[in-house]
Amino acid sequence: MTLGAIGMRASIILVSGLVALGFADISRAQTPPPATAWPAAGSAVRSAAAQETVLVRIDGFRDLIWRPADNYFLSPGPVRIELKSLARGETMVLTADDAEGRPDGDIAVKGRLRLVRQGSVLTGSQLTLNPVTETGSIVAAEALVGRIRVRGDRITMTPDHGLVATGASFTTCGDAAPHYRISARKLRLAETGMVSAEGVTLWIRNRPILAIPWLQKNFRQKVESPFPLPAYSKETGPVFRLRNDTMSSPTSALTYELVAALRKAPYGNVTLERDLGRAAPDAAPPATRKAAWREPRLGALEMHPTFARPDREPTEESDRTVAYATLGVLDYVGNRKRTDLRLNRLPEIGIGRFRPGERSKRGRSGFGYHWDVSAGRFREKPTEVESNRAALQVGIASPQLEVLPGLSLRAGLAAAGHAYETGWTHSTLTPECEAFWNAGRQIGFGVAFKHQIEGGKTPFVFDRIDVRNEMRLYCQGDDTQWAYSLAVCYDTDRMRAYDTSFAIKRKLDCLEFGLSYRTRAQGLGVIFNLLPGETAPLAKDEE
């Protein structure tokens, strides 16, 4: 049977047998057979294994050949095909130069094509698609998935809504000439934004910069230090740090970090985090442990900062409760008096909650709080102290209170308690206050004071108070092209600065790079972060 239409809108709806054919404003079109000639309605394209039902609608064609006996169709010219999953309520829209196949089998497309599905857009020159399983492959393909743009000699759609690309490259840049791209021999992109790639090369513009054997990162949010970049400190000498995400989703993350240094033995950690709440489908993976690993003596205002410190990664910016387990070997732990402390976690497990204060244009507004309960076995180097340890930490930070135009105040309170296998107990109480001045033009100045009170006894140096009274002075600027930050920390008991840190970054639409320096460690670091791009339109935008 051949159906043709000129200067009209025609549509055909296919389910398990052909259910209905509809025309509107048809001129010079072949008269369809009477309704009694159509198969009975009520059946649908269904996969017995997946128990999936898909409604297939074909329209926008000039000519259509259809065989009711086996549900085969052929459109030798431009065509639009809409595939709707009745179980999931999701829609795919395919537009192509021509198409043929069966809605309960495979659909083959040659020539230019565009496939829009939930959260992604795919284009290419040739496609084989199974509408029921939503699997298939595209030749000479390009895909925009969430914030990631992928190109490949061939891209295969997997049953879990992921993509596998060969001869691939990807970027989060929106420009036709991206600032960076990452090429890979083989690449897998999960629906969660997780990228697993083999044979990886980083390109800046059209120049190859760095090659590594594999890469595992979640590109749904900002990616910090995706490649092993060099750094230097007086204690360790030259350092290379590698961080990867073995597993990553909105509710869980399994990450590892390996560090190779010239003057120190290799060290690192493996951490599993699991969100105990209901994370949104587009939420970033949990990452609440980044600050706690290296800075056990952080106050409440430092955990909920007005601006990020140049020497510290930002704390997780979401409201969530996370269970975690960490296994670490010779991990660096921050201390104001000693720079040689290392810690083995054998392991540490716990549950923590972090709720940031809401952020406004002027900084923080609303109370932020955090708590953490943990237990583990620790070995401290070079003191060689080893003990089981249970800990409880809580903190609360007030919103900003504007007292004068541009001038605001905050206060915070943190408390921690520790118990050891020796029977010893140890506690700290840390009140803080902060004044912040918004000088305009994205420039801010601040001063903060922290007082620490200690009680009990601890075998570990890293649990003890290092600086009893501390004052922090900081300045930060941030515009569309550059960002910089400066922080100076004073031990007010001795009235001298014990640490100064500085960072400067150049910002582009999809990446930022720069340098950081810290006087206490006499350390120089390279900043290279990849930023998310635009989000792909949803399938309903094409309906």
C-alpha positions in Angstrom: 0.0 0.0 0.0 1.4 3.4 -1.0 0.3 6.6 0.8 1.2 10.0 -0.7 0.5 13.6 0.2 1.5 16.9 -1.4 1.0 20.2 0.4 -0.6 18.5 3.5 0.1 17.2 6.9 -0.1 13.4 7.1 0.4 11.1 10.0 0.4 7.4 10.7 0.3 5.8 14.1 1.7 2.3 14.4 1.4 -0.1 17.3 1.6 -3.9 17.3 -0.5 -4.2 14.2 -1.3 -0.9 12.5 -3.9 0.8 14.7 -5.0 4.0 12.9 -4.1 6.3 10.0 -5.1 10.0 10.2 -5.1 12.8 7.6 -5.8 16.5 8.0 -6.3 18.9 5.1 -5.3 16.3 2.5 -5.3 17.3 -1.1 -4.7 14.9 -4.0 -4.1 12.1 -1.5 -5.0 8.5 -2.0 -8.2 7.7 -0.2 -7.5 5.4 2.7 -9.4 2.1 2.9 -12.4 1.9 5.2 -11.9 1.5 8.9 -13.0 -2.1 8.8 -9.9 -2.9 6.8 -7.6 -1.9 9.6 -6.4 -4.4 12.2 -8.2 -4.3 15.5 -7.0 -1.6 17.9 -5.7 -2.3 21.4 -2.4 -4.1 20.8 0.9 -2.3 21.1 4.6 -2.7 20.3 5.8 -4.7 23.3 9.1 -6.3 24.4 8.3 -9.4 26.4 11.6 -9.2 28.3 11.3 -5.5 29.3 7.5 -5.4 29.4 7.7 -2.2 27.4 5.1 -0.6 25.3 6.0 2.0 22.6 3.7 4.1 20.5 5.2 4.9 17.1 3.8 7.9 15.1 5.0 8.7 11.6 4.3 12.0 10.0 5.8 14.8 7.9 6.3 12.4 4.9 5.6 12.9 1.2 5.4 9.3 0.3 5.0 6.3 2.5 4.9 2.6 1.6 3.3 0.4 4.2 2.7 -3.3 4.4 0.0 -4.2 7.0 0.9 -7.9 6.9 4.3 -7.5 8.6 4.0 -3.8 9.8 6.8 -2.8 7.4 7.0 0.9 6.3 9.3 2.8 3.9 9.6 6.5 3.5 11.9 7.3 0.5 11.9 11.0 1.4 12.0 13.2 4.5 10.1 11.8 7.5 9.4 12.5 11.1 9.0 9.6 13.6 7.8 10.0 17.1 8.3 7.1 19.6 6.6 7.3 23.0 7.2 4.9 25.8 3.9 4.4 27.6 5.6 3.0 30.7 8.1 5.8 31.2 6.2 8.6 29.6 9.3 9.6 27.6 9.4 10.5 23.9 12.0 10.2 21.2 11.7 12.2 18.0 13.6 11.2 14.9 13.8 13.3 11.7 15.6 11.9 8.7 16.0 12.1 5.0 14.5 8.6 4.7 13.6 5.7 6.9 12.4 2.1 6.7 11.7 -0.8 9.0 9.2 -2.1 11.5 8.1 -0.4 14.8 8.3 -3.7 16.6 11.8 -4.5 15.1 14.6 -2.3 13.7 14.3 1.1 12.0 17.1 1.9 9.5 17.9 5.5 8.5 20.3 6.7 5.8 21.3 10.3 5.1 21.1 13.2 7.6 19.3 12.4 10.8 18.5 14.0 14.1 17.3 12.0 17.2 16.0 13.9 20.2 15.4 12.0 23.4 15.1 12.8 27.1 18.1 15.0 27.9 20.1 14.4 24.7 20.3 15.2 21.0 22.1 12.9 18.5 22.9 13.6 14.8 24.7 11.5 12.2 24.6 10.1 8.7 23.3 6.5 9.3 21.2 4.9 12.1 19.9 1.5 13.1 17.4 1.9 15.9 15.2 -0.6 18.0 12.3 1.5 19.2 11.3 -0.9 22.0 14.7 -1.2 23.7 15.8 2.3 22.5 19.2 0.9 21.4 21.0 1.3 18.2 24.1 2.8 16.5 24.8 6.0 14.6 27.6 6.4 12.1 29.6 9.7 11.9 27.7 10.8 15.0 27.6 13.7 17.3 25.7 13.8 20.6 24.8 16.5 23.1 24.0 14.7 26.4 23.3 17.0 29.3 26.4 19.2 29.4 28.7 17.1 27.3 29.2 17.1 23.5 30.5 13.9 22.0 31.7 13.0 18.5 32.6 9.6 17.3 33.1 7.4 14.2 30.2 5.4 15.7 28.0 6.0 18.7 26.0 3.1 20.2 23.0 3.6 22.4 22.9 1.1 25.2 19.8 -0.3 27.1 20.7 1.8 30.2 20.4 5.0 28.2 24.1 5.4 28.0 26.3 5.9 25.0 29.5 4.1 23.8 31.6 5.9 21.2 34.6 4.7 19.3 37.1 7.1 17.7 35.6 9.6 20.0 36.2 13.1 21.4 34.2 15.2 23.9 34.0 18.6 25.4 31.8 20.7 27.6 32.4 23.8 25.6 29.6 25.3 23.6 31.6 26.9 20.8 32.1 25.3 17.4 35.9 25.8 18.1 36.1 24.6 21.7 38.8 25.8 24.1 39.5 22.1 25.0 38.5 18.7 23.9 39.4 15.2 25.1 39.9 12.4 22.6 39.6 8.7 23.4 40.0 5.5 21.6 36.8 4.3 23.3 34.4 6.2 25.5 31.4 5.3 27.6 29.0 8.0 28.8 26.4 7.0 31.4 23.1 8.7 31.9 24.4 10.1 35.2 27.2 12.1 33.4 29.9 9.6 34.2 32.6 9.3 31.5 34.9 6.3 31.3 37.5 6.6 28.5 40.4 4.6 27.2 43.4 6.0 25.4 42.8 9.6 26.4 44.5 12.8 25.1 43.8 16.3 26.3 43.8 18.9 23.5 43.9 22.7 24.0 42.6 24.2 20.9 44.3 22.0 18.3 47.4 21.1 20.3 47.8 17.8 22.2 48.9 18.6 25.8 48.8 15.4 27.8 48.0 11.7 27.3 46.9 9.2 29.9 45.8 5.6 29.6 42.3 6.1 31.1 40.0 8.6 32.6 36.9 8.2 34.9 35.1 11.4 35.9 31.6 12.7 36.3 31.2 15.7 34.1 27.7 16.7 35.3 29.3 19.4 37.5 32.6 21.2 37.7 35.5 18.8 37.3 38.5 19.7 39.4 42.0 18.5 38.3 40.8 15.8 35.8 44.4 15.1 34.8 47.5 14.4 36.8 49.0 17.9 36.9 52.3 18.8 38.5 52.7 20.6 41.9 55.6 21.3 44.2 56.2 21.7 48.0 59.3 22.0 50.1 58.5 18.8 52.0 57.5 16.5 49.1 59.3 18.0 46.1 57.6 17.6 42.7 54.2 16.0 43.0 51.7 14.4 40.6 48.2 13.8 41.8 45.6 11.5 40.1 41.9 11.5 41.1 39.3 9.4 39.4 35.7 8.4 39.9 35.3 4.6 39.7 31.5 4.9 40.3 29.4 8.1 40.2 25.7 8.8 40.3 23.4 11.3 42.0 23.2 9.0 45.0 26.6 7.4 45.3 30.3 7.9 44.5 33.4 5.7 44.7 36.5 7.8 44.2 40.2 7.2 44.6 43.2 9.5 44.8 46.9 8.6 44.2 49.8 10.9 44.8 53.4 10.3 43.7 56.1 12.6 45.2 59.8 12.7 44.7 60.7 12.9 48.4 57.8 11.0 49.9 56.4 7.5 49.5 53.2 7.3 47.4 50.0 8.0 49.3 46.3 8.2 48.6 42.8 7.0 49.6 39.7 5.3 48.4 36.3 6.6 49.5 32.7 5.4 49.1 29.9 7.8 49.7 26.2 7.0 49.6 23.4 9.6 49.8 20.7 8.4 52.3 18.1 10.9 51.1 16.3 11.3 47.8 18.7 13.0 45.4 17.3 14.8 42.4 18.0 13.1 39.0 20.3 16.0 38.0 22.0 16.3 41.4 25.8 16.1 41.6 27.3 13.0 43.2 28.0 13.2 47.0 31.3 14.8 47.8 31.1 15.9 51.5 34.4 14.4 52.5 36.8 16.6 50.6 37.3 19.2 53.3 37.1 16.8 56.2 40.0 14.6 55.0 42.7 17.3 55.1 41.4 19.9 57.6 40.1 18.2 60.8 40.1 21.5 62.7 37.8 23.5 60.5 35.4 25.9 62.2 31.8 26.4 61.3 32.4 29.5 59.2 35.2 27.7 57.3 32.9 24.8 56.6 30.2 27.3 55.3 32.4 30.0 53.8 31.3 33.3 52.3 34.0 32.8 49.7 36.2 29.8 49.0 39.8 29.9 50.2 42.5 29.8 47.6 44.2 26.8 49.3 41.1 24.7 49.9 38.6 22.9 47.7 35.0 24.1 48.2 32.7 22.1 50.5 29.9 20.2 49.0 27.2 22.7 48.0 24.0 20.7 48.6 21.7 19.6 51.4 22.2 15.9 51.9 22.9 13.1 54.4 25.7 10.8 53.4 27.1 7.5 54.7 30.7 7.0 53.9 33.7 4.7 54.2 37.3 5.8 53.7 40.5 3.7 53.4 43.6 6.0 53.4 47.4 5.4 53.4 49.8 8.2 54.5 47.1 10.9 53.7 48.1 14.5 54.3 46.3 16.1 57.3 46.4 19.8 57.9 48.0 21.3 61.0 49.1 24.9 61.8 52.2 23.8 63.7 53.4 20.8 61.7 53.5 20.1 58.0 54.8 16.5 58.3 51.7 14.8 59.7 50.3 11.8 57.7 47.4 9.6 58.6 46.4 6.0 57.8 42.6 5.3 58.0 42.2 1.6 58.4 39.3 2.3 57.7 37.0 5.1 58.8 33.2 4.8 58.5 30.5 7.3 59.4 27.4 9.3 58.6 27.3 13.0 58.0 24.9 15.7 57.1 25.7 19.0 55.5 23.2 21.8 54.9 24.6 25.0 53.4 23.1 28.4 54.0 21.2 29.7 51.0 23.4 31.8 48.8 22.3 35.3 47.8 24.1 37.9 45.5 25.8 39.3 48.6 26.9 36.0 50.0 25.3 33.6 52.5 21.7 34.0 53.9 20.0 31.4 56.1 21.5 29.1 58.7 23.9 26.5 57.6 24.8 23.5 59.7 26.6 20.1 59.6 27.1 17.1 61.8 29.2 14.0 61.5 29.5 10.7 63.5 32.4 8.4 62.6 34.5 5.6 63.9 37.7 4.0 62.7 41.2 2.8 63.3 43.9 5.4 62.8 47.7 5.4 62.6 49.5 8.7 62.7 52.9 9.3 61.2 55.6 10.2 62.2 54.4 9.9 65.8 53.6 6.2 65.2 50.5 6.5 67.4 47.8 3.9 66.6 44.3 3.7 68.2 40.6 3.1 67.5 38.8 6.4 67.6 35.1 7.5 67.6 34.2 11.1 66.8 31.2 13.4 66.8 31.4 16.8 65.2 28.7 19.5 64.9 28.6 23.1 63.6 26.3 25.9 62.8 26.8 29.1 60.9 24.5 32.1 61.0 23.3 34.0 58.0 24.9 37.3 57.0 23.4 40.3 59.0 23.8 43.6 57.1 24.7 46.3 59.6 25.7 49.0 57.0 25.4 49.2 53.2 27.9 46.6 51.9 29.0 45.5 55.5 27.7 42.3 57.0 28.5 40.2 60.1 28.3 36.4 60.7 28.9 34.1 63.6 29.5 30.4 64.0 30.0 27.7 66.6 31.6 24.2 66.2 32.1 21.4 68.7 33.9 18.1 68.5 34.3 15.1 70.8 36.6 12.1 70.5 36.8 8.8 72.4 39.8 6.3 72.2 40.4 2.7 73.0 42.7 3.8 75.9 39.6 5.2 77.7 40.8 8.8 77.0 38.3 11.4 75.8 38.9 14.7 74.2 36.7 17.7 73.2 37.0 21.1 71.5 34.7 24.1 71.3 35.2 26.7 68.6 33.3 30.0 68.4 33.9 32.3 65.4 32.9 35.6 64.1 33.4 37.3 60.7 32.9 40.7 59.1 32.6 41.0 55.3 32.6 44.1 53.1 31.3 44.0 49.6 33.3 46.6 47.9 31.4 46.3 44.6 32.5 45.1 41.1 32.7 41.5 42.4 35.4 42.4 45.0 35.1 41.5 48.7 37.2 41.9 51.8 36.8 40.0 55.1 38.2 39.5 58.5 37.4 36.5 60.8 38.4 35.5 64.3 38.4 32.0 65.7 38.9 30.9 69.3 39.5 27.2 70.3 38.8 25.7 73.7 40.2 22.2 74.5 39.4 19.7 77.2 40.4 16.1 77.9 43.4 14.1 76.5 44.2 12.7 73.1 47.0 10.5 71.8 46.9 12.1 68.3 48.6 15.3 67.3 46.0 16.0 64.6 43.2 16.1 67.1 44.9 18.7 69.4 44.4 22.4 69.1 47.1 23.8 66.9 46.4 27.6 67.1 44.2 28.7 70.0 43.4 32.2 68.7 43.4 32.7 64.9 42.6 35.7 62.8 42.0 35.4 59.0 42.2 38.3 56.5 41.0 37.6 53.0 40.2 39.3 49.7 38.6 37.8 46.7 37.7 39.2 43.2 35.7 37.4 40.5 34.6 38.7 37.1 33.8 37.2 33.8 37.4 36.6 32.8 39.6 36.5 35.9 39.3 35.3 39.5 41.8 35.8 42.4 41.8 35.2 46.1 44.2 36.0 48.9 44.1 34.8 52.5 46.4 35.6 55.4 46.2 33.6 58.7 47.5 35.1 62.0 48.3 33.4 65.3 47.2 36.3 67.5 48.8 34.8 70.6 52.2 35.3 68.9 51.0 38.1 66.7 52.5 36.8 63.5 51.3 35.3 60.3 51.8 31.6 60.0 50.4 31.1 56.5 49.5 33.0 53.4 47.8 31.6 50.3 47.1 33.1 46.9 45.4 31.9 43.7 44.7 33.4 40.4 42.6 31.9 37.6 41.8 32.7 34.0 38.1 31.9 33.2 36.8 30.7 29.9 33.3 29.5 29.1 34.1 25.8 29.7 37.4 25.8 31.7 39.5 27.7 34.1 43.3 27.6 34.7 45.8 29.3 36.9 48.3 29.0 39.7 48.2 28.8 43.5 50.8 29.3 46.1 51.0 28.7 49.9 53.8 30.0 52.0 53.6 27.5 54.9 54.2 24.5 52.7 56.2 26.6 50.2 54.0 24.9 47.7 53.1 25.9 44.1 50.2 24.2 42.3 48.6 24.3 38.9 44.8 24.9 38.6 43.0 23.3 35.8 39.2 22.8 36.1 36.6 21.9 33.5 33.3 23.7 33.7 29.9 22.4 32.6 28.4 23.7 29.3 24.8 24.2 28.1 22.1 21.6 28.9 20.6 19.7 26.0 16.9 20.4 25.2 14.5 17.7 26.2 12.6 15.7 23.7 9.3 17.6 24.4 11.0 20.7 22.9 10.9 19.0 19.5 7.2 17.9 19.7 
